[in-house]
Each structure stands twice: as structure tokens, then as C-alpha cells.
Amino acid sequence: MSVLSVQAVAKRFGERLVFSDISFRLAHGDRVGLVGPNGVGKTTLLRIAAGLDTADAGNVALARGTRIGFLEQEVLADASGTVEEHARGAAAHLRELEAEMRGLEPRLATGDQDLLERYADVQHRFDHAGGYDFDATVGRVLAGLGLGGMRDREVRTLSGGERTRLGLARLLLEDPDLLLLDEPTNHLDLAALEWLERFLIEQDETILVSSHDRWFLDRVTSRTLSFERNSVVEYRGGYSSYARQRADREAATEKAASRQAEDIARTEEFIRRYGAGQRSKEARGRAKKLARVERIEAPERAQQHSWRLEAAHLAGDTVVQTTPLAVGYGEPLVRTGMLRIARDARIAVVGPNGAGKTTLVRTLVGDLTALEGYVQSAPTARVGFLAQAQLELGGDDTVLDAMKVASGMSDAEARDHLARFLFRGEDVFTSVGVLSGGERSRLALARLAARQANLLVLDEPTNHLDLVAREQLEAVLSGFEGAILFVSHDRYFIDKLATEIWPIEAGVLKRFEGNWSGLQRLRSAGVELPMPKLDDPSAGGGTAQGVARDARVPRGPSSATAKRSRSTGEGARSERSRRRDRTPAATGRGSNRASAVRRIEGMRALEARIEAMELQLRQLQEKVSQIAQSGNYMETRRVSEEYASLERDLRTLYDEWAQGSEKSE
């Protein structure tokens, strides 16, 4: 029996046809995904199914007594009270069920079969909704959605994301017969996403859900309704299955349409050639047949892009490396071991909301100073930073103005560049403030492309993007030849792009080599990621305070002396002192003094070589910067290789100096 039946539904807004002839059914326990580009009418269809809007044609039928729960994208605008009070408001339904059970109980002794079945049904619904342990269920749902520590907070003080999570919690606690969810994964971190998936599957809910979260759709849904040509087409399975079936279907349709077009062209040529000759009767017959042919429409294709992100040249194999770090504002939010971003790295930073992911990446790119430790970047490192939700893109500036400000291009150069990112003609004069999520992402990518970075740092790059825009972004980033460091909750995006994952767990950054699927397999096996070494082995358990970020040139002898001395640690020096104290006084003091003099002279010569080589490095660094600005790629590469070779030689001298320093103690 159908819980929801939608038959030939259509909707218009003014003269614009949003959709038409939409038909589908949901049976009890069905979990169906609703996908399509932004603006095709997904939210409108959900509102019609919920009875909040009316259709212009067709009808919507619900099974008798069906209770609908509808999660909108904007919720709780006028709610009052505390978080817990609002969540407990879901108990109204339970009180109704309990009252019905109490009313039926005195009559059960009659043995009436209908009464017994009715009581069993009400009792099952009461139990399914958590009626016997509602307090525990409230705690479980609030904790699962990241609201456990906010139970006493006033609803009016919550952020938009927190209100959305509370609205979802209330909806789940009400236990409706049919859940209509519009982007339920917005504002959820990874832990909350995984909890919601388990809850929906375990509760055996009947769901129609619109979402851009492909991993969520794969986990939760078993059918997919796809908006195509102002209607919907049904596919079996979750998102990945739908994507394969649609690609196969479109390829077959395109092939059939192409073959039919060739047949039609041959027939039309025959009609033109023989329409007035001896074979005119045959030509007229073919013309009649051609008029009755139902034309196969080629599948709709998303607008094709031609953009690429070119990576600037990088000398060496490392873009950024660090000592162990503590990052945060005043107090450490995250601690890390030694980190390295290789020239071709694809690193995803993941963790709960508020864990410090954005703080960490801003520290790595130099926007923030580390509380402890330092960050060292390559001399030719060029960073392109895409902030969360492209916050710098807004206001009344036009697309053209935003491009020119970011790149320094002329009008003509900026327009040519923007055309590659599908901003053509009058599009370049559109106000940035009215761009859709996908258009905003394209503009942000256009600005990044103009910077020619070799390290892209992206903070939630898929926020507000529909499925087509996400897949285009993945294709562009997959072709980028530089390093990518990104923060994301989009597990499908992480799985497709990342080759290394940095999870933040309880304030500590750990590391995993592989994609999201590999990390999940490891966790399913009960294996914990190893704890990193949070102290600097070259600093005797301590880390440098504050700031040696941008230390592209290694430190000079004075700072190196301090650093290498610390590497032995006070305990090690004390142990060496004790060993010297135990040495008999008469054993070779004269020869020791002579050896010490030779060592001191050798150290002075070594320090002079180090100072000279450091001067060369500083001069080369300035030369690299000047040549890079001139755009001379070959010369930049030659000088950068010379710099890298000189830096390796200098590190060797530092090691010799450190060994000599220890012997002289």
C-alpha cells in the first residue's frame, strides 16, 4: 500500500513552467532520493507533497492517518524556550498514543479481535517512537546531532546551523510516518552525518529526501528520482547507481538520436532528389512515413567548461613543512606532529565543527601565527586560498570587477579569462551578490586560476554547490598538477580527491595515507590511527615559540647553535657531565686540551663557511623572486634548482656543525 502517491503533478510560477507530469509512489519503508540542479523545483515538489503548496495540475494522495514530518532549509524562526524544551515538544504525539492505549485497555477483556489489533498497532507505534524511554531518546538524538551540550541554551540564541539541527532533532523525535527532508545534511559535521545515517536506517523510516550529499544518498536511499526536462525519471539504487544508469541511458539515447538523425537526413535527401521525377510516388510515401516518426531527443548536457588550473613551477618536492605545532587563538585548539605537504599532495582535513580545521589551514598558509612551532614554505611556493563560502565574493561589484581586482588584468584580458569559465557577454556585468552557488564557485576558480598557485588551500569548497557544480569542481581539481589542502565534510568529494587524510581527534591532528573509503575500512576493523610525536625532536621536547614562519632560508650559526644545543636536552648534558666527573683526573689532560683547540679552530672555519653559504642563499632567494615575477619559467627553474642544491649542502654543514658542537662539550 502506498504511503504517498503523486500523479501527473505540475507547477508554474507566472509564465515559467517549473515542472509537469511528475508521478511516483512511496510505499512504507521506501527511502527515495530527489536530485537535480539548483532551481529545478525540488523544494517546491517537497512542499506540494507536504501539503504546504498546491499543484497547478495533478493530485497528491496520502494513506489515511499518515503523519508527515517536513524539514525545511530555514527553520525555527519564531521558536522560544530552551533547546531541551523545544525537543521535548515532540512528546505531544506520544501523549496522544498513550491516551489511546489507556482508553483501549479496559475493553481488551472482551476479546474483540479488532480491538486487540488496534491496541497492538498503537502500542507498536508508541514503542517505535521511543515512548517507553523518551528521556533517553531525547538525549541520544540531541547528542547525535551535536546539541548535547546546548540543552539549556535559549533557541533564540542559536546560530542558523544550530537551529537547523534542532529542527531535525524535533522532527526525528516526533517519529512521523513520512519524512520529507530538504537538504538535511547542511550544517552537520562528519560525526553527526554518520549518526543521522544510522538513525534513519535503523528506524526503517519512509523518506523522500532532497540532497547534494552523494555519500549520504548512497548510504540511505534505495531509489532515485532525477529531475530531467521539467519532469522526473526514476532509477534504482542510491546516487552512485543512479549516476551509472543515467550515464549508460544517455549514451544509448545519444547514439540512437545520432543514428536516427542520419536516417532522417538520408530520407530527406531522397525526397528532395526524387520528389518530382519517376520515383515521386515513392518519395511522397517516404515523406508521409517521415512525418509520423517520433524524433528522439538527444539528452540534456550540462554546459561544458574549458577551464583548467595551471600550477606555478615549484623547486623541490616540498611546498610546506613544519615542526610540531600548536595552533589556536590564545589557547591551543589543535596540536600536530611534524607535517609535510608534498608538491603533488591531495590532503583532506576533517573533524567535528569547532575542532580547529580552518584555524590549522590558516596557520599553514601564514594568515595566523602558530602558538608553538614554526611553518617553513618553499621559496617558490605560491598559495591560492579559497575561503569558506567565498566570503570575499559579495556586494555590488560585477563579475568583471571582481576578476580585475584579483588579477590586475585589463578589461579585455579579464573578459577573455572569464569566458573560459562560462561568463560570457553580458554575464560579466552581473552583480556578484546575486550569483548562485555554482556561479560563485566558477568565479572563485577563475580568480584562483589567475594566481597560478602551486598550493591550493580550499575551505569547504563544495558548500552551496549542486551535484553538477561539484562534479565539475572535482574534474578541475583532479587535473591540477600542484598540491591541494582542503577542509570538507563532503565524504564523496574527499573519497574522490584525497590521497591523504588528516583527522582532528580530541584536539590532536593524526594522519592517514589513503582516501575516505580506506579510512572507514580501518575504523571498521577497530584500528586506531597512531598518535603523532607532539614534541620537536630537534628542540629537546620543546617547540620554538611564535614565529619563525616564512623561514625559507635556514637559520644562521647563532640560532643554529641554540637549536642544536637544545636538541641534546638538559638531561643529556647532565649525563655527559657526570661521565666526565667519573673520568680519572690524570688521564691525558694535555692531549685533551690540544684536541679541544683543534676542534675550536675547525668549528670557527665551519661557521665561516655556513655564514658565506647563508649569504648566497639569501641572494639566490631574492633572485628567484625577481625572476618569478618576470615570468621567465626556464630561468626560474634553473635558479630554483641551484637554490635547492645549495640548501642541501648547507644542511650537511649544519649536521657537521652539530656533531662538532657535541664533541666540544
Secondary structure as GFF3:
##gff-version 3
##sequence-region A 1 665
A	DSSP	beta_strand	2	13	.	.	.	ID=ss1
A	DSSP	beta_strand	16	27	.	.	.	ID=ss2
A	DSSP	beta_strand	31	35	.	.	.	ID=ss3
A	DSSP	alpha_helix	42	49	.	.	.	ID=ss4
A	DSSP	beta_strand	57	62	.	.	.	ID=ss5
A	DSSP	beta_strand	68	71	.	.	.	ID=ss6
A	DSSP	alpha_helix	83	88	.	.	.	ID=ss7
A	DSSP	alpha_helix	91	104	.	.	.	ID=ss8
A	DSSP	three_ten_helix	105	110	.	.	.	ID=ss9
A	DSSP	alpha_helix	113	128	.	.	.	ID=ss10
A	DSSP	three_ten_helix	131	133	.	.	.	ID=ss11
A	DSSP	alpha_helix	134	144	.	.	.	ID=ss12
A	DSSP	three_ten_helix	148	150	.	.	.	ID=ss13
A	DSSP	three_ten_helix	155	157	.	.	.	ID=ss14
A	DSSP	alpha_helix	160	174	.	.	.	ID=ss15
A	DSSP	beta_strand	178	182	.	.	.	ID=ss16
A	DSSP	alpha_helix	190	202	.	.	.	ID=ss17
A	DSSP	beta_strand	207	210	.	.	.	ID=ss18
A	DSSP	alpha_helix	214	220	.	.	.	ID=ss19
A	DSSP	beta_strand	223	228	.	.	.	ID=ss20
A	DSSP	beta_strand	231	236	.	.	.	ID=ss21
A	DSSP	alpha_helix	239	274	.	.	.	ID=ss22
A	DSSP	alpha_helix	280	292	.	.	.	ID=ss23
A	DSSP	beta_strand	318	322	.	.	.	ID=ss24
A	DSSP	beta_strand	326	328	.	.	.	ID=ss25
A	DSSP	beta_strand	332	335	.	.	.	ID=ss26
A	DSSP	beta_strand	340	342	.	.	.	ID=ss27
A	DSSP	beta_strand	346	350	.	.	.	ID=ss28
A	DSSP	alpha_helix	357	364	.	.	.	ID=ss29
A	DSSP	beta_strand	375	377	.	.	.	ID=ss30
A	DSSP	beta_strand	383	386	.	.	.	ID=ss31
A	DSSP	three_ten_helix	388	390	.	.	.	ID=ss32
A	DSSP	alpha_helix	399	407	.	.	.	ID=ss33
A	DSSP	alpha_helix	411	419	.	.	.	ID=ss34
A	DSSP	three_ten_helix	425	429	.	.	.	ID=ss35
A	DSSP	three_ten_helix	432	434	.	.	.	ID=ss36
A	DSSP	alpha_helix	437	451	.	.	.	ID=ss37
A	DSSP	beta_strand	455	459	.	.	.	ID=ss38
A	DSSP	alpha_helix	467	478	.	.	.	ID=ss39
A	DSSP	beta_strand	483	487	.	.	.	ID=ss40
A	DSSP	alpha_helix	491	497	.	.	.	ID=ss41
A	DSSP	beta_strand	500	505	.	.	.	ID=ss42
A	DSSP	beta_strand	508	509	.	.	.	ID=ss43
A	DSSP	beta_strand	512	513	.	.	.	ID=ss44
A	DSSP	alpha_helix	516	524	.	.	.	ID=ss45
A	DSSP	three_ten_helix	537	539	.	.	.	ID=ss46
A	DSSP	alpha_helix	557	582	.	.	.	ID=ss47
A	DSSP	alpha_helix	589	630	.	.	.	ID=ss48
A	DSSP	alpha_helix	633	663	.	.	.	ID=ss49
###
